[in-house]
Amino acid sequence: MTLSVRMDPLLEKELELAARRQGVTKSQFVVDAVERALGRKNAYQVLLQAKAQVAQEPRAEKWAKAFAAEHDQPYETEASRAALIAKLRAKHGLGTD
């Protein structure tokens, strides 16, 4: 079924950006929103589906470790910063100060 909806251009732009962030079309975004509003789509079930999809991703374990509250070693900000600056200087042919 086709449905036409009139909306403010700013709202349409927000719709477009939100759909793009989720990787769906504007139509699918609207259908999902209507299903949720009518109670046909359970937010908890959607969460479980998303978690299951992420768990199937080959890099999921690496991501989980990276975002975990506890790490094996503390992150050394200054050492990482110095290494990044050194790489950028070498890449762009800049000497040290």
All heavy atoms as an XYZ file, in Angstrom:
758
protein
N       0.839     -1.180      0.000
C       0.000      0.000      0.000
C       0.880      1.239      0.000
O       1.881      1.300      0.700
C      -0.877     -0.016      1.257
C      -1.726      1.214      1.391
S      -2.691      1.149      2.899
C      -2.053      2.583      3.690
N       0.521      2.202     -0.745
C       1.235      3.466     -0.801
C       0.483      4.498      0.019
O      -0.741      4.556     -0.025
C       1.350      3.964     -2.258
O       2.032      2.981     -3.014
C       2.098      5.269     -2.328
N       1.224      5.318      0.768
C       0.628      6.334      1.616
C       1.429      7.617      1.441
O       2.661      7.599      1.527
C       0.682      5.882      3.081
C       0.221      6.860      4.137
C      -1.295      7.057      4.041
C       0.579      6.336      5.518
N       0.742      8.714      1.199
C       1.411     10.015      1.100
C       1.191     10.771      2.397
O       0.086     10.765      2.946
C       0.844     10.830     -0.062
O       1.134     10.202     -1.276
N       2.240     11.430      2.870
C       2.160     12.182      4.114
C       2.781     13.548      3.891
O       3.882     13.659      3.347
C       2.920     11.446      5.248
C       2.878     12.241      6.533
C       2.374     10.058      5.452
N       2.082     14.590      4.300
C       2.636     15.941      4.227
C       3.325     16.236      5.548
O       2.782     15.990      6.615
C       1.537     16.968      3.982
C       0.847     16.833      2.652
C      -0.154     17.969      2.478
N      -1.048     17.700      1.381
C      -0.787     17.983      0.112
N       0.361     18.531     -0.200
N      -1.654     17.713     -0.831
N       4.556     16.751      5.445
C       5.268     17.108      6.671
C       6.171     18.298      6.408
O       6.525     18.592      5.268
C       6.059     15.923      7.232
C       7.188     15.414      6.379
S       8.163     14.108      7.164
C       6.976     12.827      7.385
N       6.517     18.949      7.477
C       7.406     20.096      7.442
C       8.745     19.664      6.846
O       9.234     18.567      7.160
C       7.587     20.610      8.877
C       8.546     21.769      8.979
O       8.433     22.704      8.170
O       9.407     21.721      9.877
N       9.374     20.473      5.996
C      10.665     20.086      5.408
C      11.744     19.758      6.436
O      12.540     18.854      6.231
C      11.058     21.309      4.567
C       9.773     21.999      4.263
C       8.894     21.745      5.445
N      11.748     20.454      7.545
C      12.730     20.174      8.592
C      12.496     18.790      9.198
O      13.440     18.030      9.426
C      12.671     21.243      9.686
C      13.676     21.102     10.816
C      15.107     21.127     10.288
C      13.475     22.200     11.836
N      11.234     18.447      9.411
C      10.903     17.130      9.934
C      11.290     16.046      8.937
O      11.815     14.999      9.308
C       9.411     17.050     10.259
C       8.913     15.746     10.874
C       9.603     15.473     12.198
C       7.403     15.802     11.052
N      11.063     16.308      7.655
C      11.448     15.334      6.635
C      12.959     15.130      6.621
O      13.450     14.006      6.478
C      10.968     15.768      5.250
C      11.312     14.750      4.182
C      10.882     15.170      2.782
O      10.450     16.315      2.593
O      11.017     14.327      1.887
N      13.711     16.206      6.787
C      15.171     16.087      6.826
C      15.613     15.272      8.038
O      16.511     14.430      7.944
C      15.819     17.477      6.848
C      17.313     17.455      6.699
C      17.700     16.878      5.360
C      19.190     16.945      5.154
N      19.598     16.357      3.891
N      14.989     15.496      9.188
C      15.294     14.708     10.379
C      14.989     13.234     10.145
O      15.751     12.361     10.552
C      14.501     15.212     11.583
C      15.004     16.531     12.132
C      14.214     16.950     13.346
O      14.214     16.203     14.351
O      13.586     18.022     13.309
N      13.855     12.978      9.480
C      13.473     11.610      9.140
C      14.532     10.972      8.258
O      14.965      9.847      8.493
C      12.113     11.607      8.438
C      11.693     10.321      7.731
C      11.521      9.191      8.724
C      10.428     10.552      6.937
N      14.968     11.701      7.252
C      15.983     11.185      6.327
C      17.280     10.859      7.057
O      17.869      9.790      6.854
C      16.252     12.214      5.233
C      17.252     11.785      4.207
C      17.498     12.853      3.160
O      16.606     13.688      2.914
O      18.601     12.863      2.588
N      17.720     11.741      7.925
C      18.966     11.520      8.665
C      18.848     10.350      9.640
O      19.772      9.539      9.753
C      19.371     12.797      9.411
C      19.774     13.975      8.527
C      19.978     15.227      9.369
C      20.997     13.653      7.714
N      17.712     10.260     10.330
C      17.516      9.156     11.275
C      17.482      7.822     10.546
O      18.073      6.840     11.007
C      16.225      9.366     12.065
N      16.811      7.779      9.405
C      16.761      6.541      8.624
C      18.147      6.162      8.130
O      18.543      4.995      8.175
C      15.797      6.705      7.443
N      18.904      7.140      7.687
C      20.265      6.875      7.199
C      21.142      6.328      8.318
O      21.929      5.410      8.112
C      20.876      8.153      6.629
C      22.197      7.904      5.929
C      22.774      9.150      5.316
N      21.862      9.668      4.301
C      21.880     10.922      3.862
N      22.737     11.783      4.346
N      21.027     11.315      2.941
N      21.011      6.896      9.533
C      21.799      6.408     10.670
C      21.489      4.948     10.969
O      22.368      4.192     11.374
C      21.512      7.245     11.919
C      22.305      8.520     12.017
C      22.205      9.129     13.411
N      20.849      9.377     13.834
C      20.165     10.502     13.622
N      20.724     11.492     12.971
N      18.930     10.641     14.066
N      20.238      4.562     10.788
C      19.843      3.186     11.068
C      20.064      2.263      9.877
O      19.908      1.052      9.991
C      18.376      3.127     11.488
C      18.148      3.754     12.841
C      16.725      3.561     13.323
O      15.969      2.764     12.782
N      16.352      4.291     14.354
N      20.412      2.838      8.741
C      20.679      2.022      7.567
C      19.424      1.467      6.921
O      19.449      0.377      6.360
N      18.330      2.215      7.020
C      17.075      1.784      6.402
C      16.532      2.916      5.539
O      16.992      4.056      5.611
C      16.018      1.396      7.468
C      16.477      0.207      8.290
C      15.679      2.565      8.369
N      15.544      2.588      4.724
C      14.903      3.619      3.907
C      13.963      4.449      4.770
O      13.589      4.038      5.886
C      14.090      2.976      2.761
O      13.023      2.211      3.347
C      14.971      2.092      1.884
N      13.571      5.603      4.242
C      12.611      6.427      4.974
C      11.301      5.671      5.167
O      10.696      5.727      6.235
C      12.347      7.745      4.233
C      13.518      8.701      4.237
C      13.148     10.072      3.720
C      12.862     10.082      2.244
N      12.640     11.440      1.707
N      10.903      4.939      4.147
C       9.654      4.172      4.241
C       9.728      3.136      5.356
O       8.791      3.005      6.157
C       9.364      3.466      2.918
O       9.087      4.404      1.912
N      10.835      2.401      5.413
C      10.965      1.382      6.457
C      11.021      2.016      7.838
O      10.463      1.493      8.797
C      12.198      0.512      6.223
C      12.290     -0.663      7.168
C      11.060     -1.572      7.108
O      10.645     -1.978      6.041
N      10.485     -1.866      8.255
N      11.680      3.159      7.943
C      11.744      3.869      9.218
C      10.342      4.236      9.688
O       9.984      4.037     10.850
C      12.609      5.128      9.070
C      12.869      5.839     10.365
C      13.975      5.528     11.125
C      12.006      6.828     10.819
C      14.222      6.178     12.321
C      12.235      7.483     12.015
C      13.351      7.159     12.769
N       9.523      4.764      8.769
C       8.158      5.166      9.111
C       7.326      3.936      9.481
O       6.573      3.958     10.457
C       7.513      5.960      7.957
C       6.027      6.174      8.202
C       8.224      7.293      7.772
N       7.451      2.859      8.720
C       6.705      1.631      9.026
C       7.071      1.137     10.425
O       6.192      0.781     11.221
C       6.973      0.541      7.960
C       6.442     -0.805      8.417
C       6.352      0.935      6.637
N       8.373      1.123     10.746
C       8.803      0.685     12.079
C       8.208      1.570     13.171
O       7.756      1.082     14.212
C      10.329      0.690     12.188
C      10.978     -0.417     11.386
O      10.268     -1.367     10.982
O      12.204     -0.337     11.166
N       8.208      2.890     12.937
C       7.669      3.822     13.928
C       6.170      3.593     14.137
O       5.680      3.609     15.272
C       7.932      5.261     13.490
N       5.436      3.370     13.061
C       3.998      3.127     13.172
C       3.740      1.806     13.901
O       2.863      1.731     14.766
C       3.332      3.138     11.776
C       1.888      2.654     11.852
C       3.391      4.537     11.170
N       4.519      0.781     13.578
C       4.351     -0.503     14.274
C       4.585     -0.357     15.771
O       3.862     -0.918     16.593
C       5.293     -1.556     13.689
C       4.854     -2.068     12.341
C       5.833     -3.060     11.736
O       7.005     -3.126     12.184
O       5.422     -3.776     10.811
N       5.616      0.390     16.148
C       5.880      0.607     17.579
C       4.742      1.399     18.221
O       4.296      1.089     19.323
C       7.207      1.325     17.775
C       8.413      0.427     17.619
C       9.693      1.089     18.104
N       9.937      2.402     17.539
C      10.569      2.630     16.398
N      11.050      1.634     15.694
N      10.750      3.861     15.958
N       4.259      2.444     17.516
C       3.186      3.277     18.063
C       1.896      2.488     18.264
O       1.145      2.744     19.211
C       2.934      4.477     17.143
N       1.652      1.530     17.395
C       0.444      0.715     17.497
C       0.623     -0.494     18.405
O      -0.296     -1.278     18.587
C       0.013      0.243     16.098
C      -0.413      1.345     15.132
C      -0.708      0.757     13.767
C      -1.612      2.109     15.677
N       1.818     -0.661     18.960
C       2.078     -1.773     19.858
C       2.296     -3.091     19.150
O       2.254     -4.145     19.765
N       2.533     -3.052     17.861
C       2.753     -4.287     17.105
C       4.200     -4.719     17.146
O       4.519     -5.840     16.781
C       2.326     -4.085     15.647
C       0.829     -3.914     15.521
C       0.381     -3.782     14.118
N       0.769     -4.956     13.347
C       0.726     -5.002     12.020
N       0.320     -3.960     11.351
N       1.092     -6.087     11.381
N       5.094     -3.821     17.563
C       6.508     -4.152     17.617
C       6.980     -3.951     19.046
O       6.959     -2.849     19.573
C       7.299     -3.266     16.655
C       8.729     -3.718     16.473
C       9.379     -2.948     15.361
C       9.600     -3.890     14.213
N      10.356     -3.298     13.121
N       7.434     -5.018     19.660
C       7.903     -4.997     21.031
C       9.357     -4.526     21.054
O      10.232     -5.154     20.464
C       7.769     -6.405     21.619
C       8.168     -6.470     23.072
O       8.889     -5.620     23.572
N       7.697     -7.499     23.747
N       9.619     -3.429     21.740
C      10.970     -2.865     21.789
C      11.972     -3.856     22.379
O      13.124     -3.919     21.940
C      10.974     -1.574     22.594
N      11.544     -4.646     23.345
C      12.444     -5.622     23.953
C      12.845     -6.696     22.943
O      13.998     -7.102     22.884
C      11.792     -6.253     25.187
C      12.684     -7.237     25.894
C      13.832     -6.804     26.555
C      12.397     -8.591     25.892
C      14.660     -7.700     27.200
C      13.226     -9.495     26.529
C      14.358     -9.043     27.184
O      15.181     -9.931     27.811
N      11.896     -7.144     22.140
C      12.205     -8.138     21.114
C      13.168     -7.575     20.069
O      14.060     -8.270     19.592
C      10.913     -8.629     20.432
C      10.046     -9.483     21.321
C      10.761    -10.767     21.744
O      11.563    -11.316     21.022
N      10.448    -11.239     22.936
N      12.990     -6.309     19.716
C      13.909     -5.658     18.778
C      15.316     -5.620     19.364
O      16.300     -5.891     18.674
C      13.416     -4.234     18.424
C      14.442     -3.483     17.595
C      12.086     -4.302     17.693
N      15.428     -5.307     20.651
C      16.726     -5.292     21.329
C      17.373     -6.667     21.294
O      18.566     -6.801     20.986
C      16.573     -4.818     22.774
C      17.826     -4.886     23.640
C      18.887     -3.934     23.118
C      17.485     -4.579     25.079
N      16.595     -7.699     21.578
C      17.137     -9.058     21.550
C      17.610     -9.443     20.146
O      18.657    -10.084     19.993
C      16.094    -10.060     22.045
C      15.722     -9.961     23.527
C      14.646    -10.982     23.865
C      16.943    -10.145     24.408
N      16.866     -9.046     19.126
C      17.270     -9.333     17.746
C      18.572     -8.620     17.410
O      19.462     -9.186     16.777
C      16.183     -8.913     16.768
C      14.959     -9.801     16.793
C      13.848     -9.265     15.907
O      13.893     -8.140     15.434
N      12.823    -10.090     15.700
N      18.687     -7.364     17.830
C      19.907     -6.609     17.562
C      21.103     -7.242     18.261
O      22.191     -7.364     17.675
C      19.740     -5.159     18.014
N      20.932     -7.668     19.498
C      22.025     -8.319     20.228
C      22.434     -9.617     19.546
O      23.620     -9.943     19.472
C      21.619     -8.588     21.677
C      21.646     -7.358     22.547
C      21.343     -7.718     23.987
C      21.524     -6.529     24.890
N      21.342     -6.863     26.305
N      21.462    -10.359     19.048
C      21.764    -11.613     18.361
C      22.547    -11.355     17.075
O      23.488    -12.086     16.753
C      20.474    -12.368     18.042
N      22.188    -10.299     16.358
C      22.913     -9.948     15.131
C      24.348     -9.546     15.446
O      25.276     -9.933     14.746
C      22.205     -8.819     14.391
C      20.919     -9.252     13.717
C      20.193     -8.089     13.073
O      20.518     -6.926     13.309
N      19.194     -8.395     12.264
N      24.531     -8.779     16.504
C      25.879     -8.348     16.883
C      26.710     -9.550     17.318
O      27.895     -9.659     16.990
C      25.823     -7.283     18.005
C      27.188     -7.036     18.601
C      25.251     -5.989     17.459
N      26.102    -10.481     18.028
C      26.827    -11.663     18.494
C      27.328    -12.518     17.335
O      28.347    -13.195     17.454
C      25.934    -12.489     19.408
N      26.643    -12.480     16.211
C      27.059    -13.251     15.045
C      28.213    -12.588     14.298
O      28.858    -13.217     13.472
C      25.879    -13.453     14.096
C      24.811    -14.338     14.676
C      23.584    -14.417     13.785
O      23.509    -13.775     12.757
N      22.622    -15.222     14.190
N      28.477    -11.332     14.575
C      29.563    -10.594     13.918
C      30.894    -11.196     14.364
O      31.133    -11.385     15.556
C      29.483     -9.122     14.317
C      30.651     -8.275     13.903
C      30.794     -8.120     12.409
O      29.775     -7.947     11.726
O      31.929     -8.163     11.932
N      31.785    -11.509     13.407
C      33.072    -12.127     13.756
C      33.912    -11.290     14.728
O      34.648    -11.831     15.538
C      33.787    -12.264     12.415
C      32.717    -12.187     11.387
C      31.611    -11.367     11.979
N      33.775     -9.978     14.676
C      34.581     -9.115     15.548
C      33.890     -8.784     16.861
O      34.375     -7.962     17.630
C      34.911     -7.829     14.800
C      35.728     -8.070     13.553
C      35.823     -6.827     12.722
N      34.511     -6.604     12.106
C      34.230     -5.641     11.261
N      35.145     -4.782     10.917
N      33.042     -5.498     10.739
N      32.762     -9.430     17.147
C      31.968     -9.090     18.333
C      32.755     -9.246     19.627
O      32.657     -8.412     20.525
C      30.696     -9.936     18.379
N      33.544    -10.297     19.738
C      34.297    -10.517     20.972
C      35.327     -9.407     21.183
O      35.502     -8.907     22.296
C      35.002    -11.874     20.919
C      35.651    -12.253     22.239
C      36.215    -13.657     22.210
O      35.591    -14.551     21.612
O      37.300    -13.842     22.800
N      35.976     -8.997     20.105
C      36.962     -7.915     20.187
C      36.276     -6.615     20.608
O      36.796     -5.870     21.432
C      37.654     -7.761     18.836
C      38.750     -6.739     18.827
C      39.435     -6.701     17.476
C      40.538     -5.669     17.432
N      41.181     -5.602     16.123
N      35.098     -6.350     20.050
C      34.355     -5.138     20.408
C      33.948     -5.178     21.871
O      34.052     -4.177     22.577
C      33.106     -4.995     19.548
C      33.373     -4.691     18.110
C      34.519     -4.201     17.550
C      32.465     -4.880     17.033
N      34.372     -4.075     16.201
C      33.120     -4.481     15.852
C      31.164     -5.350     16.941
C      32.512     -4.531     14.608
C      30.566     -5.392     15.705
C      31.224     -4.981     14.559
N      33.465     -6.330     22.318
C      33.025     -6.448     23.706
C      34.171     -6.154     24.660
O      33.998     -5.461     25.665
C      32.459     -7.838     23.956
N      35.341     -6.659     24.333
C      36.500     -6.424     25.185
C      36.896     -4.943     25.168
O      37.220     -4.368     26.193
C      37.676     -7.280     24.721
C      38.872     -7.190     25.624
C      39.974     -8.118     25.186
C      41.173     -7.998     26.106
N      42.278     -8.840     25.656
N      36.831     -4.331     23.994
C      37.206     -2.923     23.870
C      36.269     -2.011     24.655
O      36.697     -0.993     25.200
C      37.222     -2.517     22.401
N      34.991     -2.373     24.718
C      34.027     -1.517     25.391
C      33.695     -1.977     26.809
O      32.844     -1.390     27.470
C      32.744     -1.415     24.554
C      32.943     -0.603     23.313
C      33.079     -1.234     22.084
C      33.027      0.770     23.356
C      33.270     -0.500     20.925
C      33.220      1.512     22.211
C      33.345      0.872     20.995
N      34.359     -3.013     27.274
C      34.111     -3.506     28.628
C      34.605     -2.479     29.651
O      35.513     -1.700     29.396
C      34.822     -4.839     28.838
N      34.005     -2.516     30.805
C      34.396     -1.575     31.859
C      35.799     -1.869     32.381
O      36.520     -0.973     32.780
C      33.391     -1.632     33.004
N      36.203     -3.111     32.349
C      37.514     -3.503     32.856
C      38.406     -3.920     31.686
O      37.974     -4.631     30.797
C      37.362     -4.683     33.818
C      36.372     -4.449     34.927
C      37.037     -4.126     36.238
O      38.214     -4.459     36.390
O      36.375     -3.543     37.099
N      39.625     -3.476     31.701
C      40.591     -3.844     30.675
C      41.758     -4.568     31.328
O      42.024     -4.407     32.512
C      41.107     -2.600     29.932
C      40.038     -1.880     29.185
N      39.537     -2.328     28.007
C      39.360     -0.742     29.464
C      38.601     -1.499     27.569
N      38.479     -0.530     28.449
N      42.474     -5.352     30.526
C      43.629     -6.060     31.055
C      44.705     -5.086     31.530
O      45.337     -5.284     32.546
C      44.220     -6.988     29.986
C      43.256     -8.101     29.601
O      42.341     -8.389     30.394
O      43.434     -8.677     28.523
N      44.901     -4.039     30.751
C      45.917     -3.045     31.081
C      45.299     -1.661     30.970
O      44.458     -1.431     30.111
C      47.089     -3.140     30.113
C      47.782     -4.482     30.104
C      48.826     -4.543     28.998
O      49.111     -3.560     28.338
N      49.373     -5.717     28.780
N      45.728     -0.722     31.810
C      45.191      0.630     31.679
C      45.674      1.273     30.384
O      46.767      0.974     29.893
C      45.753      1.364     32.904
C      46.920      0.555     33.339
C      46.667     -0.855     32.900
N      44.857      2.104     29.821
C      45.197      2.788     28.573
C      46.172      3.917     28.870
O      45.920      4.754     29.721
C      43.921      3.339     27.929
C      44.154      3.976     26.600
C      44.402      3.197     25.485
C      44.130      5.352     26.458
C      44.607      3.770     24.250
C      44.332      5.940     25.220
C      44.570      5.139     24.124
O      44.773      5.715     22.899
N      47.272      3.927     28.167
C      48.290      4.956     28.381
C      48.092      6.064     27.355
O      48.576      5.983     26.231
C      49.677      4.350     28.270
C      49.975      3.358     29.374
C      51.422      2.930     29.362
O      52.286      3.754     28.992
O      51.679      1.786     29.725
N      47.384      7.091     27.768
C      47.029      8.176     26.871
C      48.260      8.896     26.334
O      48.357      9.149     25.133
C      46.120      9.184     27.601
O      45.002      8.483     28.125
C      45.643     10.274     26.665
N      49.177      9.247     27.190
C      50.352     10.010     26.756
C      51.216      9.221     25.780
O      51.716      9.762     24.800
C      51.169     10.479     27.962
C      50.522     11.614     28.716
C      50.217     12.819     27.825
O      51.084     13.242     27.030
O      49.096     13.333     27.934
N      51.406      7.937     26.019
C      52.208      7.110     25.120
C      51.525      6.995     23.757
O      52.168      7.091     22.712
C      52.423      5.728     25.721
N      50.211      6.815     23.757
C      49.469      6.721     22.501
C      49.510      8.047     21.757
O      49.653      8.085     20.535
C      48.018      6.329     22.769
O      47.961      5.054     23.337
N      49.382      9.138     22.489
C      49.427     10.472     21.880
C      50.782     10.714     21.228
O      50.870     11.181     20.094
C      49.154     11.529     22.948
C      49.147     12.939     22.431
C      48.808     13.920     23.571
N      48.774     15.271     23.111
C      49.842     16.074     23.007
N      51.030     15.627     23.368
N      49.721     17.302     22.558
N      51.837     10.387     21.935
C      53.184     10.579     21.406
C      53.411      9.727     20.158
O      53.999     10.194     19.169
C      54.219     10.253     22.476
N      52.935      8.491     20.173
C      53.092      7.611     19.013
C      52.320      8.148     17.819
O      52.812      8.128     16.681
C      52.621      6.205     19.358
N      51.115      8.654     18.040
C      50.312      9.214     16.956
C      50.985     10.454     16.367
O      51.071     10.604     15.143
C      48.911      9.558     17.466
C      47.975     10.208     16.460
C      47.746      9.303     15.260
C      46.649     10.561     17.115
N      51.466     11.320     17.215
C      52.147     12.529     16.737
C      53.380     12.158     15.923
O      53.639     12.730     14.864
C      52.504     13.458     17.917
C      51.223     14.076     18.482
C      53.484     14.546     17.495
C      51.412     14.856     19.762
N      54.148     11.182     16.378
C      55.341     10.739     15.655
C      54.967     10.201     14.277
O      55.628     10.515     13.270
C      56.088      9.677     16.458
N      53.913      9.418     14.186
C      53.466      8.879     12.898
C      53.028      9.993     11.954
O      53.353      9.974     10.762
C      52.310      7.891     13.091
C      52.730      6.551     13.608
C      51.525      5.621     13.708
C      51.918      4.279     14.271
N      50.752      3.386     14.374
N      52.290     10.957     12.479
C      51.825     12.063     11.645
C      52.989     12.918     11.160
O      53.023     13.345     10.001
C      50.812     12.913     12.407
C      49.451     12.266     12.632
C      48.601     13.108     13.578
C      48.733     12.060     11.314
N      53.939     13.174     12.039
C      55.114     13.957     11.630
C      55.889     13.225     10.534
O      56.322     13.835      9.563
C      56.011     14.228     12.833
C      55.442     15.241     13.792
C      56.438     15.564     14.906
N      55.890     16.464     15.865
C      55.832     17.787     15.713
N      56.289     18.340     14.626
N      55.298     18.538     16.654
N      56.067     11.924     10.702
C      56.790     11.134      9.697
C      56.023     11.115      8.374
O      56.606     11.266      7.298
C      56.996      9.711     10.198
N      54.727     10.974      8.442
C      53.899     10.922      7.232
C      53.972     12.232      6.460
O      54.030     12.239      5.233
C      52.451     10.620      7.607
C      51.511     10.590      6.426
C      50.094     10.268      6.856
C      49.159     10.289      5.669
N      47.778     10.002      6.071
N      53.972     13.345      7.167
C      53.933     14.637      6.517
C      55.312     15.288      6.404
O      55.412     16.459      6.025
C      52.955     15.561      7.261
C      51.540     15.052      7.217
N      50.769     15.147      6.074
C      50.778     14.415      8.132
C      49.580     14.611      6.304
N      49.567     14.152      7.563
N      56.332     14.548      6.745
C      57.695     15.046      6.575
C      58.055     16.184      7.496
O      58.862     17.044      7.133
N      57.494     16.194      8.670
C      57.791     17.261      9.640
C      58.784     16.755     10.670
O      58.707     15.613     11.113
C      56.518     17.707     10.365
C      55.397     18.242      9.461
C      54.153     18.473     10.281
C      55.834     19.533      8.787
N      59.705     17.604     11.048
C      60.673     17.231     12.077
C      60.092     17.447     13.446
O      58.969     17.896     13.620
N      60.863     17.149     14.459
C      60.414     17.373     15.838
C      60.639     18.833     16.197
O      61.434     19.532     15.595
C      61.197     16.479     16.815
O      62.583     16.748     16.669
C      60.897     15.030     16.559
N      59.896     19.287     17.188
C      60.029     20.699     17.627
C      61.306     20.929     18.363
O      61.821     20.267     19.107
C      58.840     21.096     18.527
C      57.570     21.180     17.714
O      57.647     21.449     16.511
O      56.485     20.992     18.318
